[in-house]
Amino acid sequence: MIKKIVFGKVSSIANAAIVVALASFASRLLGVVRDHVLARQFGAGPALDIYYAAFRIPDLIYNLVIVGAIAAGFVPVLTGLIKSNEDASESETGTHLAPAQNEEAWKLTNNVITVFSVVLVLLSMVGFIWSKQLVKWISPGFTIQQVNITVIMTRIMFLSPVLMGISGIVSGTLQAFKRFLVFSLAPIMYNIGIIFGALFLTKPLDIYGLAWGVAIGAALHLGVQIPALYHLGFKFRWYWSLSDTNLREIFKLMIPRLFGLATAQFNLIITTIFGSLIASGSIAIFNLANNLQSLPVGLIGVSFAIAAFPTLSQFYSRQDFRGFNSTLNQTLRMILFVVLPVSFMLLVLKTEVVTIVLGAGQFTSNDVALTANALWAFVVSLFAQALIPLLARAFFARHDTIAPLVAGVVGAVANIFFAWLMAYRFGVVGLTLAFSFGAIVNFLVLAWWLKKKIGDLDEQKLIESLLKIIGASVVMGGAMMLSRMLLLRWWTVDTMWQGLKMGVVLAIIGAAVYLMVCVLAKSRELNYLRGRFKAKMAK
């Protein structure tokens, strides 16, 4: 029974999204705990600026080599390989292949692990050697002492890309076989490692304990997924074949995605550069606010995108364009149904959220105010950030990585322009607004291009749902603001517990009002969720 739950296949997009979302919520919740520990111990100052700057180059290597290959190339190619093998088996024997019998899939997986592991080790060695020059480049405002500390932390963190790279390939394999639960547990283990480093390693190792925590988290990220992979029938064998047609297809698909990810990573590097040149703590505040707004992005946007990706890939491989468009339309509406009210909630509760999560220890009231303003600036683009993962995967499912690349480049240019325009004038809030404007531009380009590619997306249904969702969100936001004004006559939000009390009450009021309006408006999305819930309970 336990094996069936842990290692079982999840075919329904809604069920898969729920699995991914619940695990993502647990991971993001641990991420909140992680940030609380970091903020409490170090505050928004030079120490956390160093910690986040040290992430940049190792994270760049991981994102360029692995994230691009997995999302754009590996999962679609492996999914198609699995599907074609199963179809061939069914036509010959009348039964589907068991996962362990997908020899071509395991051959490709071994080849990808071997080739990409070698690439990651070589790049990490180069980065290790040139760390000082790279750190000076991305943090020109740091003092000599800050640069030296950042270099040591960066070199420790170069363990992470290798471990996370192999783990990313394992994650992609589990996605392709629709084993979402264990795949979703990996980020939880990663955060546990970082929290362990912050709580137990910083005292004996000072700030370097944070870097070792990252390395431990990467090892746990990989370790928790290995049993599920072997349960599918995988056996690792050293296999190196650059001439393999499937590997070449992955390279072909990932190269445009690699440039797209490079622009996204370049955005973060530009933010780090500007952050090091303005007020101390700006890099920390940007990252802490970004982590807070990433909670709904990951929980809603990424969860639905990951869950829909294999299904979209299968529809396209079968040339079922009607099914592809219908799935995309429904997933878009479900994301908007959840992310827009959450955006309005965060706008109303930004101070309470920051106070609850970060407002303790070395994190001062001024840090809270700055981070709350930065969070507001991020929330402006929350809808775009939540939809971009799905739109990008819609292109990847069609084996098209050019459109996400172009959209990413245009968004990156917009981000850099607005950062240059606003960073010195508005400080860290200017940096976050620039990021938001870049995300909105990225989304608009992707949406326009996708419409040209796939034609009819049933826009009438999408617009009708969007108007109802916006209307319900506005009413909800108004009710929350009015309630907040009334409650502030008796309550204050100066401490974490006071902020928690205010936030919980207002969130309950907001959720109740939103659902009530959606019921009155006969929301399709609410009816769909209610139907899924009733079916699940009946089952």
Secondary structure, DSSP 8 states (H G I E B T S, - for coil): -HHHHHH-----HHHHHHHHHHHHHHHHHHHHHHHHHHHHHH-SSHHHHHHHHHHHHHHHHHIIIIIHIIIIIIHHHHHHHHHHHHHHHHHHHSS---GGG-HHHHHHHHHHHHHHHHHHHHHHHHHHHTHHHHHHHH-TTS-HHHHHHHHHHHHHHTHHHHHHHHHHHHHHHHHHTT-HHHHHHHHHHHHHHHHHIIIIIHHHHTTHHHHHHHHHHHHHHHHTTHHHHHHTT--------TT-HHHHHHHHHHHHHHHHHHHHHHHHHHHHHHHHHSSTTHHHHHHHHHHHHHHHIIIIIIHHHHHHHHHHHHHHHTT-HHHHHHHHHHHHHHHHHHHHHHHHHHHHHHHHHHHHHH-STT--HHHHHHHHHHHHHHHTTHHHHHHHHHHHHHHHHTT--HHHHHHHHHHHHHHHHHHHHHHHHHTHHHHHHHHHHHHHHHHHHHHHHHHHHH----HHHHHHHHHHHHHHHHHHHHHHHHHHHHHTTT---SSHHHHHHHHHHHHHHHHHHHHHHHHHTT-HHHHHHHHHHHHHHH-
